[in-house]
Amino acid sequence: MRAAWLLLLAVPVLCALPFTKAPGVPVSLAAMLAVAAAIRPGLRALPLAAALFSLAVTAAYTGAPQPPGLWFTFEFIPLLVLLVLTLRRHPAPALTGSLVALAATVLPLRITLHVPHNRLNGSVLLVATAFACVVAAAGVGLYLRWTDARRARVLADARRAQRLEVARDLHDLVAHEVTGIVVEAQAAQVAPDPRSYERIEAAGQRALTAMDDLVAALRSTDDGPRSYGLADLPGVVARFGASASLSVEPGVELSAAAGTAAYHVVIESLTNVRRHAGPSSRVSVLLTTAGVLIITNTGYNRNVGFIPRGAGDKSGLAGLAERVRTAGGTFEAGPFEGGWRVVADLSHSADVRPGPGQQP
């Protein structure tokens, strides 16, 4: 493509050799400058210089119509290409694009104004034709600029969504285990227990495994880290201790997306209980047949129990609400009968499939 443009640049030079008189040389130079600007539109001053020089030659030309007619194509087409490239990529397209469009529109006047007869009709016809070509080129340039901007926005949104997804996974999968480590360490300072170190080691190993999964997913071309679901809930609740209970009604059947959302709701809720609830708090996790997840704990008190330093923001709840909404459900969390309750309603989600004996 670059070789073709260079050849097009050489043609006006070769054609200019027989015309050594002043009327022919500026026209040839204008054509060469237009071609050069079309080849290198990234040079900001070159398109503007080409447009201004073309307008100056059009205004000052007083020779015969033959030289402008000879170089008309070699200047008009590059000006149209330059207009497209300017409107698409130039950082300040309004001024430069307007001058390039004006130069291409009035370019036929170099010919028509110097024809002996019928100047007005010829000028109107050719200028109107040139203007139509300029409008088409401007439309192409503006459309390409819009598509480039839309593509950049889509790419930025995709990157932002990916970062948020990684942040949510890191918070949900790692913060739970780190919170357990901190709570066990604080408990061991009050009442030393040899089993605390075993639980801390196990939680640390699970946190390292979760981080390794996230790093491996970021380095690979797969869809993402391993998906968690309903099958992982018993292990999560069991690690919380005897004060937590899990009840899953018969006939519950969720898709992978809804099951993953339910898993993250449970693990974040248990993490919050560890952070904020008192030592006498008990947690019940209930998943109904209709696909409603209810997590209730008693003894909620932000000032009682072992609370990690820096804990207390609501980014986890906001992330859970977004996860549940993405799955097509609704999310609620707030005080309930002296404690705290979280409700994730996935019954209206398109990802929820009815269990045996249920109507779809």
C-alpha positions, 0 to 999 in steps of 0.5 A: 500500500505504501509503494502504491502511494509513493508511485502516485507521488512520483507521477505528478513529479514526472508530469511536471517536468515538461511544465517549467513555467510558473503556472504549472509548477505550483499546481504540481507542487500542490498535488505532490503535497496533498499526496505526501500528506495522505501518506503521512497523516500522522504529521499534524502540520502536514495536512494543514499545510497541504490544505492551505497551499491548495487553497492558495494555489486555487485562489492565485492561479491565473493560467490555462485550464490544462495544467490543473486538469492534468493534475486534478485527479492526483490532488483531488483523490489524495485530498479525499483520502486525507479528509477521511484520515483527518476526521478519523485520527486527527486530535483536532479534526474540526479546523484541519478537516474543514480546510481540507474539505474546502480545498477539495470542494473548490479545487475544480475552480482552477479549471472552470474559471479559466475556461473561455466559455460557460464558466458559471454552469461548469463551475456549479456542476463540478463544485457540486460534484466535488462537494458530494464526494467531500460529504461522502468522504467526511461521512466515512471518516466520522463513521470510522472515528465513531467506530474507533471510539466505540471499540475503545469504550468496549475494550475499556469496559471489558478490561474494567469488568475483568479487573472487577471480576478478579477483585471479587474473586480475590475478595471472596475466595481469599478474604474468607480464609485470611479472616479465619487466620486472623480470628484464630490468631487473636483467639490463640492470644486470649486462650492458647489452643494447640489446634489453633495452629493447625486451623491457621495452617489449613486456612493459609494453605486454602488461601494459597491454593485460591490465589494460585488458581487465580494467578493460573487463570490469569496466565491461561486462555481459559474462561477463569478460575475454578467455579464453586457451587452448591457442592462446596457449601458443606465444606465451607459451613463445616470449616466455620465450626459447630455454631453453623448449620446448613440445610438444603431442601430436597429438589434444589437444582441450580445452574452453574451460574446460580450455584456459584452466586449462592456459594459466594453469598454463603462464604462472604456471609460467614466471613462477615459473621467472623468479623462482626458477630459475638462469640455466642453467635449461631449461623443457619444457612437455608436453601429452599426448593424454590431457590431462595438462600437465607442466612441468619445469625444471632448475637450480631454486635460490631463491638463484640468478638474478634474484629480484624483491623481495617474490617467493616467496609461494605464492599463485600455486600456490594459485590454480592449484590452485583453477583446475584443481580448478574444471575438474575436474582435479588439480594437483601441484607440487614438486621433481623431479630437482634441479629443479621440476615442475608436473603438471595432470591434466585427463584426468578433467575433464568439460571434456576431450573425447577427441581423434580415435581416442580412446575417450570 
